[in-house]
């Protein structure tokens, strides 16, 4: 969708979510944003208001299905949503001391169920109207299983596949579905990565690339291309060799 007016973004209190919201903000734009940190969320809301956007901010856990359904429908009641960006996501370091099972459950609660809880209520409304756009924030790590990021890459794989399937399923209803697969982007999440991040993208640049891809209704928005090319090369290798290579990469 080239010029959405009513936009909902999860995970907008910092990073890519904040940058996308700021890029869209302006007179005549309604932005509904949510995030985990109320102080940062309110600060973002203030900055969006300064750009003359109409802002609704809610501190809601995307893993809470009932709360998200109520919030999304309430926002849509105020003004029919043109664009929903399911951006909220987490990556839990092994250094937290949590077990693999605990980290995986928590990661899937936000990265997978949180996406479902965001887009399903919106899709119901959009289907009736025969218009709308939904963007799902996956990752380059969601293009294959990475040994250093098992829970994270698995969760991003799941929503990538789901989003690409929805694109075909909802096209006949006039709804655009896009999957975003960024590489390493400057954010609060990547700030704590204890390893060198190749082809690191600045947050504002990432937001511009995403918005351009959404305006053109690109099915899979992937960047930066050198990292994408590397992943595509690994996918062409025999599975044992690819697994051996990724096991020697960074881990989190």
Secondary structure by P-SEA (a helix, b strand, c coil): cccccbbbbccccccaaaaaaaaaccccbbbbbbcccaaaaaaaaaaaaaaccbbbbbbcccccaaaaaaaaaaaaaaccccbbbcccbbbbbccccccaaaaaaaaaacaaaaaaaccaaaaaaaaaaccbbbbbbbcccccccccccaaaaaaaaaaaaaaaaaaaacccccbbbbbbbbccccccccccccccccccccaaaaaaaaaaaaaacccccccaaaaaaaaaaaaaccaaaaaaaaaacccc
